[in-house]
Amino acid sequence: MTLNDKSKERLRKMNNLLVSKLEETFNVNVYQDYVSEDEEKGYHYFIFETGGFTSTSKDYTLTQDVLVRYYSENLDDLDERALDVISVIKDIGYTFENTNKTAIQKGDTDAYIDEIEFYFKRVVKYGS
């Protein structure tokens, strides 16, 4: 056994659970860090990224930032979907921080893609 094996396995499980819950609930693809052009043809998917670690007042316990981005096109119920995303991710142990909404122009067209960024934190234990 090497250093932090249990912690690393828990991180993998947390990432896998995040992906599976979003895919099951919203029936869309979920990617880690980025999506390549050949993977996704439409604009209806999630991307999640993990950020840096921050120390806490408890020994061997950190918090980690997690950013989940939701991209969609031609959907009118974004606020309702945002509430569902927050609920799904909070239910698996993440702490909700805030959201940002924006519209991204598609090339030189008058068409736009909606993006919602969801900011969460999760607890990560390490060491002994």
C-alpha positions in Angstrom: 0.0 0.0 0.0 1.3 3.5 -0.9 0.8 6.9 0.6 -2.9 8.1 0.6 -4.3 5.1 -1.3 -7.6 5.3 0.5 -7.9 9.0 -0.1 -7.1 8.6 -3.8 -9.7 5.8 -4.1 -12.3 8.0 -2.4 -11.6 10.9 -4.8 -12.1 8.5 -7.7 -15.4 7.3 -6.2 -16.5 10.9 -5.6 -15.8 11.8 -9.2 -17.5 8.7 -10.6 -20.6 9.3 -8.4 -20.7 13.0 -9.6 -20.6 11.8 -13.2 -23.2 9.0 -12.8 -25.7 11.1 -10.9 -25.6 13.9 -13.4 -25.9 11.5 -16.4 -28.7 9.6 -14.8 -30.7 12.6 -13.7 -30.3 14.8 -16.9 -29.6 12.1 -19.5 -26.6 14.0 -20.9 -22.9 13.4 -21.2 -20.5 14.6 -18.4 -16.9 15.3 -19.2 -13.9 16.0 -16.9 -11.9 19.2 -17.6 -12.9 19.7 -21.2 -14.8 18.3 -24.2 -13.2 17.8 -27.6 -15.1 18.7 -30.8 -15.3 15.1 -31.9 -16.9 14.0 -28.6 -19.9 16.3 -28.5 -21.8 17.5 -31.5 -24.6 19.4 -29.7 -24.7 21.8 -26.9 -26.3 19.9 -24.0 -23.7 18.5 -21.6 -21.8 19.0 -18.4 -18.0 19.5 -17.7 -16.6 19.3 -14.3 -13.2 20.4 -13.0 -11.6 20.0 -9.7 -9.6 22.9 -8.2 -7.1 23.3 -5.5 -7.1 22.1 -1.9 -7.6 24.4 1.2 -6.7 23.4 4.7 -9.4 23.2 7.4 -9.3 23.3 11.2 -9.3 19.5 11.4 -6.1 17.5 11.1 -5.8 15.6 7.8 -8.9 17.2 6.3 -9.0 19.5 3.3 -11.7 21.1 1.2 -11.5 21.0 -2.6 -13.2 23.4 -5.0 -15.3 21.7 -7.7 -16.6 23.5 -10.7 -19.5 22.1 -12.7 -20.4 23.7 -16.0 -23.7 23.1 -17.7 -24.1 24.0 -21.4 -27.4 24.0 -23.2 -29.0 25.4 -26.3 -32.7 26.4 -26.8 -33.9 25.5 -23.3 -36.2 27.8 -21.5 -36.1 26.2 -18.1 -32.5 27.0 -17.0 -33.3 28.3 -13.6 -35.4 25.2 -12.8 -32.6 22.9 -14.1 -30.1 24.8 -12.0 -32.1 24.0 -8.9 -32.1 20.4 -9.8 -28.3 20.4 -10.5 -27.7 21.9 -7.1 -30.0 19.4 -5.4 -28.4 16.4 -7.1 -24.8 17.4 -6.2 -25.6 18.5 -2.7 -27.3 15.1 -2.1 -24.0 13.3 -2.8 -22.1 15.3 -0.2 -20.9 18.5 -1.8 -21.4 22.0 -0.4 -23.0 24.5 -2.7 -21.3 27.9 -3.0 -22.8 29.9 -5.9 -23.7 29.9 -9.6 -22.9 32.2 -12.6 -24.9 32.3 -15.8 -23.8 33.6 -19.2 -24.5 33.3 -22.9 -21.8 32.4 -25.3 -22.1 33.4 -28.9 -21.7 30.6 -31.5 -19.0 31.9 -33.9 -20.2 34.8 -36.0 -23.9 33.9 -35.8 -26.8 35.4 -33.8 -27.1 32.1 -32.0 -26.1 31.6 -28.3 -25.3 28.8 -26.0 -26.3 29.1 -22.3 -23.7 28.3 -19.7 -24.2 27.9 -16.0 -21.2 27.5 -13.7 -21.9 25.8 -10.4 -19.3 26.2 -7.6 -19.1 23.5 -4.9 -16.7 22.4 -2.2 -16.1 18.9 -1.0 -14.2 17.5 2.0 -11.1 15.4 1.3 -9.4 13.4 4.1 -5.8 12.3 3.7 -2.8 10.9 5.5 -3.1 8.9 8.7 
